[in-house]
Amino acid sequence: MRLAVRGEALTPDDPGYEDARRLYNGMIDRRPALIVRAGGTEDVVVALAHARARGIEVSVRGGGHGVAGLALGGDLVIDLSALRGVTVDARERTAVVGGGATWRDVDQAAQAHGLAVPGGRVSHTGVAGLTLGGGHGWLSGRHGLTSDNLIGVEMVTADGRVVSVTERDEPELMWALRGGGGNFGVVTSFTFRLHPVEPLMLGGLIGYRVADAPAVLDALAGLEEFPDFNPAAIFMTAPPEPFVPGHVVGRPILAVAPVWLGDPDAGKELIRPLYAAAEPLFDAVQPMPYVALQSMIDGSAQPGWRNRWSAELVRALPPGLVSDLQDAAMTAPSPLTQLVVAAMPEAVRNGPDSAYPGREGGRYLIHPMAVWTDPADDEANRAWAAKVTAAIRGHEVTGTYLNLEAPDDDRVRWAMGEERYGRLRRVKSAWDPDDVFRHCAHVRVISE
């Protein structure tokens, strides 16, 4: 039976199916029975009715960037990737964004008016998954999480109702959507609060020897009080870029992205301690527009590469932990692998009450990303990822960022904490009592 949809309903025999089932993580190789590429909200309603009538498991794809591959977890996939429209109201400083949009779509539309909302640090990340799981970005020091700037959604429920959700109309569901993941329905559009940003800000990379990590990370910690300073430190292999000296290319390094959102000259003065901490191998820091900042590291995050990720929140970076990170950087089997250390700014740690679980106690996010291209290297890279994750968990871990993991139900419950998890279960049970939306960072209904 062919579904009567405005978009496409693709089976494994149809042209376009192979492309539709590709996700960001090249390790995900699943073949759902039906992929409905929605041409509008009404197609989502039709797809859910079809699944409900036949008892078919459903999953939802937004940008397809989730490394766990949960977008293809169901036998019927509701694919929102064609819903990429962005409508900006410059006067009200809001944007309505389709559920399949990427951050590149949002940034380009909003920047035409000098506006932005905190989004992912890679421009082809999907808006939906990032927002529903919290959402860290370069603007988070000023404006908190992506989800903190979410002011409304259009959502299709499991029983096919199309509902408008705001704090005024559905405050408890709105609380849950800000960090509680895709447990409650299919969000077909998001409404965000936008903020003015400067025409130019400071971006780029400074490279150091891995051995200099203790001094460099200590210098970074001394700058965390400034909300306009939103850095990330990345253990990585030096890439073959024009700004990297030839003798450094291919070596393990610590790269610092000292992002400063204010006046670039003021930012250059602020980050002087980074140059005093250790002698840089290279310095590619320069003024750039926000859209350039947002795509600055796109080249190191290509769709189709193989990925194994984890994420841990810690209160501090003691010498033993830094030493473990240095060892991991020196033993990574793939030159594409990265190990990110990002400070969680005050605006994130003390942001508004929401379902996002990563505020309490987590001053730093440590994010190992094993990345490689050849399936023959799967075992070595998985082993490295497991070893690094175990080493980090040997220190004082306070939580995780679920967007960067493939968490089972117990991991989700631990991350959320009992009080938040119990509240989420009540919302889940009210809006999705049959647990239709389980292919996500799953919250169990109360009947289980």
VMD Tcl script that draws the C-alpha trace (Angstrom):
set ca {
  {0.00 0.00 0.00}
  {1.33 3.43 -1.00}
  {0.80 6.23 1.49}
  {-0.91 9.34 0.14}
  {1.67 11.92 1.21}
  {2.82 15.21 -0.27}
  {6.42 14.16 0.17}
  {7.79 10.69 -0.55}
  {7.15 7.23 0.86}
  {10.23 5.15 0.09}
  {10.64 1.38 0.34}
  {13.94 -0.49 -0.18}
  {13.08 -0.96 -3.88}
  {12.57 2.75 -4.60}
  {15.06 5.18 -6.11}
  {16.24 7.52 -3.40}
  {15.91 4.98 -0.60}
  {19.65 4.42 -0.23}
  {20.28 8.12 0.06}
  {17.42 8.54 2.52}
  {18.81 5.91 4.90}
  {22.30 7.44 5.12}
  {23.12 9.14 8.39}
  {26.03 11.22 9.60}
  {27.63 8.22 11.31}
  {28.82 5.86 8.60}
  {28.69 2.92 11.04}
  {24.89 2.95 11.00}
  {23.66 0.48 8.38}
  {19.95 -0.13 8.90}
  {17.23 -0.76 6.33}
  {13.80 0.32 7.62}
  {10.78 -1.01 5.73}
  {9.46 2.47 4.96}
  {10.89 5.99 5.04}
  {8.35 8.79 4.82}
  {10.03 12.00 3.70}
  {7.43 14.42 4.97}
  {6.43 17.31 2.75}
  {4.57 18.96 5.60}
  {3.00 18.38 8.99}
  {0.06 16.55 7.43}
  {2.44 13.84 6.15}
  {3.61 13.23 9.71}
  {0.00 12.73 10.77}
  {-0.55 10.25 7.92}
  {2.64 8.32 8.71}
  {1.77 7.99 12.39}
  {-1.74 6.81 11.55}
  {-0.29 4.19 9.21}
  {2.10 2.97 11.89}
  {-0.57 2.98 14.59}
  {-3.01 0.94 12.49}
  {-0.39 -1.72 11.76}
  {1.57 -1.78 15.00}
  {4.77 -0.60 13.30}
  {7.63 0.87 15.32}
  {8.37 4.50 14.50}
  {11.53 6.58 14.63}
  {12.10 10.20 13.64}
  {14.90 11.75 11.62}
  {15.67 15.45 11.78}
  {19.16 16.33 10.57}
  {20.37 12.72 10.84}
  {23.40 13.82 12.87}
  {22.77 11.76 16.02}
  {25.78 9.49 16.34}
  {23.76 6.64 17.91}
  {21.73 6.23 14.71}
  {18.40 6.22 16.57}
  {16.81 8.04 13.63}
  {16.70 4.71 11.79}
  {15.62 2.66 14.81}
  {12.05 2.08 13.69}
  {10.56 0.05 10.86}
  {8.89 3.27 9.71}
  {11.09 6.37 9.69}
  {9.48 9.80 9.64}
  {12.10 11.89 7.83}
  {11.76 15.64 8.37}
  {14.79 16.61 6.28}
  {12.69 18.39 3.64}
  {11.18 20.69 6.29}
  {14.07 23.16 6.34}
  {12.30 26.49 6.10}
  {13.41 29.35 8.36}
  {11.25 32.46 8.83}
  {12.85 35.33 10.74}
  {10.89 38.14 12.37}
  {13.64 40.71 12.83}
  {11.40 43.11 14.72}
  {10.33 40.54 17.30}
  {13.74 38.80 17.15}
  {12.26 35.37 16.65}
  {12.66 32.60 14.09}
  {10.34 29.75 13.13}
  {12.45 26.79 12.00}
  {11.39 23.56 10.28}
  {12.04 20.29 12.07}
  {14.49 19.12 9.40}
  {16.62 22.27 9.28}
  {20.33 22.37 10.00}
  {22.13 25.11 11.85}
  {23.53 26.37 8.54}
  {19.95 27.08 7.47}
  {19.21 28.98 10.68}
  {22.48 30.90 10.81}
  {22.28 32.15 7.24}
  {18.69 33.34 7.62}
  {19.20 34.99 11.01}
  {22.55 36.56 10.16}
  {20.93 38.46 7.30}
  {19.43 40.52 10.14}
  {22.48 40.48 12.45}
  {20.81 37.93 14.73}
  {21.56 34.42 15.99}
  {20.56 31.75 18.50}
  {23.03 29.41 20.22}
  {23.45 26.41 17.92}
  {25.81 23.54 17.31}
  {29.49 24.05 16.60}
  {29.22 22.19 13.28}
  {26.93 23.86 10.75}
  {25.39 20.68 9.31}
  {24.13 19.53 12.73}
  {20.34 19.15 12.80}
  {18.32 21.71 14.74}
  {15.80 19.22 16.14}
  {18.05 16.75 17.90}
  {20.40 19.39 19.24}
  {17.57 21.53 20.63}
  {15.53 18.73 22.21}
  {18.66 17.43 23.96}
  {19.82 20.84 25.24}
  {22.26 22.31 22.73}
  {25.68 23.84 23.44}
  {27.22 26.37 21.07}
  {29.65 29.24 20.72}
  {27.01 31.72 22.00}
  {26.19 29.72 25.13}
  {28.34 31.88 27.40}
  {26.04 34.81 26.68}
  {22.71 33.14 25.98}
  {22.75 29.66 27.48}
  {21.60 26.51 25.75}
  {19.73 26.28 22.49}
  {16.78 24.90 24.46}
  {16.89 27.87 26.83}
  {16.00 30.01 23.80}
  {13.15 27.78 22.62}
  {9.83 29.58 23.06}
  {7.41 27.36 21.17}
  {6.98 24.26 19.01}
  {4.46 22.64 16.71}
  {4.27 18.95 17.62}
  {2.39 15.94 16.30}
  {1.41 13.53 19.06}
  {1.37 9.75 18.80}
  {-2.40 9.77 18.27}
  {-2.11 12.27 15.40}
  {-3.05 15.55 17.06}
  {-1.19 18.69 15.98}
  {-0.53 20.81 19.06}
  {1.07 24.18 19.65}
  {3.26 24.13 22.73}
  {4.38 27.20 24.69}
  {5.08 27.94 28.33}
  {1.66 29.56 28.62}
  {-0.38 26.79 26.98}
  {1.51 23.64 28.01}
  {4.14 24.62 30.60}
  {5.00 21.10 31.75}
  {5.45 19.75 28.22}
  {7.51 22.82 27.33}
  {9.73 22.13 30.32}
  {10.22 18.56 29.11}
  {10.97 19.52 25.50}
  {13.85 21.70 26.69}
  {16.31 18.87 27.16}
  {14.11 15.79 27.47}
  {14.74 14.59 23.93}
  {12.30 13.16 21.39}
  {10.16 11.25 23.88}
  {6.91 13.16 23.49}
  {6.04 13.60 19.81}
  {7.31 14.69 16.41}
  {8.33 18.34 16.50}
  {7.70 19.75 13.04}
  {8.75 23.33 13.81}
  {10.58 25.27 16.49}
  {10.24 28.93 17.46}
  {13.41 30.50 18.89}
  {14.29 33.75 20.56}
  {17.10 35.46 18.60}
  {19.87 37.76 19.82}
  {21.99 40.44 18.17}
  {25.59 39.47 17.47}
  {28.59 41.55 16.45}
  {29.55 41.72 12.74}
  {32.93 40.18 13.58}
  {34.18 38.04 16.46}
  {37.41 36.26 17.27}
  {37.78 32.68 16.07}
  {40.36 30.24 14.74}
  {42.86 27.90 16.40}
  {46.08 28.06 18.37}
  {48.16 24.88 18.29}
  {50.35 23.54 21.12}
  {52.34 20.45 21.92}
  {50.36 17.83 23.80}
  {52.97 18.09 26.57}
  {51.89 21.71 27.14}
  {48.30 20.71 28.00}
  {48.55 21.29 31.80}
  {49.77 24.87 31.38}
  {47.39 25.70 28.53}
  {44.31 24.26 30.23}
  {45.24 26.12 33.40}
  {45.44 29.37 31.43}
  {42.06 28.67 29.88}
  {40.54 28.10 33.32}
  {41.72 31.56 34.35}
  {39.60 33.12 31.60}
  {36.31 31.35 32.29}
  {34.77 34.28 34.17}
  {34.19 36.21 30.94}
  {30.80 35.37 29.38}
  {31.97 36.49 25.94}
  {34.85 33.97 26.06}
  {33.62 30.56 24.85}
  {36.65 28.38 24.21}
  {37.15 24.72 23.42}
  {40.37 22.72 23.71}
  {40.77 19.83 21.29}
  {43.37 17.07 21.35}
  {43.70 16.16 17.69}
  {46.09 15.40 14.84}
  {47.41 18.57 13.21}
  {45.58 18.90 9.89}
  {47.18 19.73 6.53}
  {45.92 23.31 6.56}
  {47.81 26.31 5.16}
  {48.24 27.76 8.66}
  {49.88 24.59 10.05}
  {53.67 24.32 9.51}
  {54.69 21.28 7.50}
  {56.72 19.74 10.31}
  {53.64 19.89 12.58}
  {51.14 18.29 10.15}
  {50.23 14.76 11.21}
  {51.46 15.18 14.80}
  {49.21 14.93 17.88}
  {48.57 18.44 19.18}
  {46.34 20.37 21.56}
  {44.38 22.97 19.58}
  {42.56 25.77 21.38}
  {39.65 27.62 19.78}
  {39.66 30.83 21.87}
  {36.32 32.18 20.71}
  {35.59 35.73 21.84}
  {32.19 37.19 20.98}
  {32.94 40.83 21.61}
  {35.31 43.27 19.93}
  {38.12 41.24 18.29}
  {40.84 43.61 19.48}
  {39.59 43.29 23.06}
  {39.55 39.53 22.60}
  {43.15 39.45 21.40}
  {44.17 41.30 24.54}
  {42.12 38.99 26.75}
  {43.71 35.79 25.44}
  {47.30 36.95 25.96}
  {47.69 34.45 28.85}
  {47.29 31.66 26.30}
  {50.36 32.84 24.45}
  {52.29 33.16 27.70}
  {51.34 29.67 28.91}
  {53.34 27.87 26.21}
  {54.91 28.64 22.85}
  {52.34 28.01 20.10}
  {53.10 25.73 17.19}
  {50.83 27.93 15.09}
  {48.38 30.78 15.52}
  {45.40 31.07 13.19}
  {43.22 33.28 15.38}
  {41.53 36.10 13.49}
  {38.32 38.16 13.29}
  {35.49 36.38 11.45}
  {31.73 36.66 11.01}
  {29.49 34.37 13.01}
  {28.58 32.14 10.04}
  {32.30 31.52 9.47}
  {32.78 30.71 13.15}
  {29.89 28.24 12.97}
  {31.47 26.35 10.08}
  {35.07 26.70 11.30}
  {35.47 23.02 12.19}
  {33.12 21.51 9.59}
  {36.05 19.97 7.74}
  {36.87 17.76 10.70}
  {33.31 16.41 10.92}
  {32.38 14.86 7.59}
  {29.16 12.88 7.04}
  {29.83 9.21 6.29}
  {32.88 8.79 8.52}
  {32.68 6.12 11.21}
  {32.14 7.39 14.76}
  {32.15 6.15 18.35}
  {31.54 8.91 20.92}
  {31.07 9.37 24.63}
  {30.71 12.37 26.95}
  {31.38 13.00 30.61}
  {30.88 16.06 32.79}
  {33.45 16.71 35.51}
  {33.88 19.33 38.20}
  {37.56 19.99 37.59}
  {40.59 19.01 35.51}
  {43.01 17.54 38.09}
  {46.53 16.58 36.96}
  {45.70 12.88 36.80}
  {42.79 13.46 34.44}
  {44.82 15.76 32.20}
  {47.55 13.13 32.09}
  {45.01 10.51 31.02}
  {43.81 12.82 28.24}
  {47.38 13.37 27.07}
  {47.97 9.62 26.95}
  {44.77 9.15 24.98}
  {45.78 11.82 22.49}
  {49.15 10.18 21.89}
  {47.66 6.72 21.32}
  {44.65 7.50 19.09}
  {44.70 5.00 16.18}
  {43.07 7.40 13.70}
  {44.24 10.89 12.65}
  {40.58 11.94 12.45}
  {39.93 11.29 16.14}
  {39.42 14.22 18.51}
  {39.16 14.61 22.25}
  {37.32 17.79 23.21}
  {37.48 19.62 26.53}
  {34.87 22.40 26.74}
  {34.11 24.63 29.69}
  {30.44 24.82 30.63}
  {29.83 28.56 31.08}
  {27.88 30.18 33.89}
  {24.88 30.78 31.62}
  {24.61 27.02 31.07}
  {25.39 25.85 34.61}
  {22.95 28.28 36.20}
  {20.37 28.54 33.44}
  {16.58 28.32 33.78}
  {14.84 25.22 35.07}
  {14.37 22.67 32.30}
  {14.66 18.96 31.58}
  {18.29 19.38 30.49}
  {20.30 17.37 33.03}
  {23.82 18.74 32.62}
  {23.75 21.85 34.78}
  {24.50 20.49 38.22}
  {28.19 20.34 39.05}
  {29.56 19.79 35.55}
  {32.12 22.53 34.94}
  {33.79 20.78 32.00}
  {32.52 18.53 29.25}
  {35.01 15.92 28.08}
  {34.02 14.46 24.74}
  {36.09 11.67 23.15}
  {35.25 11.26 19.45}
  {36.81 8.21 17.83}
  {36.51 8.89 14.09}
  {37.81 6.77 11.22}
  {36.91 5.71 7.67}
  {37.88 2.07 7.11}
  {35.66 -0.71 8.56}
  {38.83 -2.79 8.95}
  {39.83 -0.34 11.70}
  {36.62 -0.74 13.72}
  {38.09 -2.91 16.46}
  {41.11 -0.68 17.16}
  {39.05 2.50 17.31}
  {36.30 1.02 19.43}
  {38.92 -0.27 21.85}
  {40.52 3.18 22.07}
  {37.15 4.81 22.72}
  {36.31 2.30 25.46}
  {39.69 2.72 27.13}
  {39.50 6.52 27.13}
  {35.95 6.53 28.45}
  {36.94 4.17 31.27}
  {39.93 6.37 32.15}
  {37.75 9.49 32.37}
  {35.17 7.68 34.48}
  {37.96 6.80 36.90}
  {37.81 10.42 38.03}
  {34.92 12.37 39.59}
  {32.20 12.34 36.91}
  {29.02 14.30 37.62}
  {26.94 13.62 34.54}
  {26.85 13.45 30.77}
  {25.47 15.22 27.71}
  {23.09 12.67 26.23}
  {23.18 14.17 22.73}
  {26.75 12.88 22.36}
  {26.13 9.28 23.41}
  {24.22 6.12 22.57}
  {22.66 5.78 26.03}
  {20.58 2.88 27.26}
  {17.60 3.48 29.54}
  {19.63 3.13 32.73}
  {22.20 5.67 31.52}
  {19.40 8.13 30.73}
  {17.91 7.67 34.19}
  {21.31 8.16 35.86}
  {22.02 11.27 33.81}
  {18.64 12.82 34.55}
  {18.65 12.08 38.27}
  {15.66 10.62 40.09}
  {13.67 13.83 40.59}
  {14.00 15.05 37.00}
  {13.51 11.55 35.62}
  {10.31 11.08 37.62}
  {8.93 14.37 36.31}
  {9.82 13.37 32.75}
  {8.07 10.02 33.20}
  {4.89 11.84 34.16}
  {5.06 14.03 31.06}
  {5.90 11.03 28.88}
  {2.99 9.05 30.27}
  {0.59 11.95 29.64}
  {1.64 12.60 26.04}
  {2.89 9.22 24.81}
  {1.35 6.58 27.09}
  {1.94 3.79 24.54}
  {5.65 4.63 24.27}
  {5.56 5.16 20.52}
  {8.58 7.48 20.65}
  {11.18 5.20 22.18}
  {14.02 5.54 19.66}
  {15.66 8.46 21.46}
  {17.30 9.08 24.83}
  {14.44 7.03 26.16}
  {12.32 7.86 29.21}
  {10.08 5.00 30.34}
  {6.35 5.46 30.82}
  {5.06 5.03 34.35}
  {3.28 1.74 33.64}
  {6.63 0.00 33.08}
}
mol new
graphics top color blue
foreach p $ca { graphics top sphere $p radius 0.5 }
foreach p [lrange $ca 0 end-1] q [lrange $ca 1 end] { graphics top cylinder $p $q radius 0.2 }
display resetview
